[in-house]
């Protein structure tokens, strides 16, 4: 509940012009600490990746404990989406869009896992655990070796198989 209230306060502060607290009698600008708590985005080029490191080997145990119930023992899916496999299926009538077949940038895997997983406890994994799970999932997709250990530099340096599989947005106002 405390997190929801902080988020609500940030939204109200962001949506109201400066001086609204005085004018309307509610809200306040967020503190730097409040902004920092929500500023956890990681960019496709790796900017924003935090300190930490994790191995594919340790990622296996974390995956088994926190991910396999939804994504399957080998990341094959059921009941949730498949995370591994699908290589060469993107042009098929029913493509299998997984980390290895579809995702263009490895740092976005870290960002998604850190923000949204596990489903029943998002943002509960440490940075080291997220690096480890990312390494394990990238290993299952044949992108890194089984003995790989990832950190901010090595994760950002990974070139995903579908890196060039997207077209740039042609709209001039979108960058």
Secondary structure, 3 states (H helix, E strand, C coil): CHHHHHHHHHHHHHHCCCCHHHHHCCCCCCCHHHHHHHCCCCCCCCCCCCCCEEEHHHHHHHHHHHCHHHHCCCCCCCCCCCCCCCCCCCCCCCCCCCCCCCCCEHHHHHHHHHHHCCCCCCCCCCHHHHHHHHHHHHHHCCCCCCCCEEEHHHHHCCECCCCCCCCCCCCCCCC
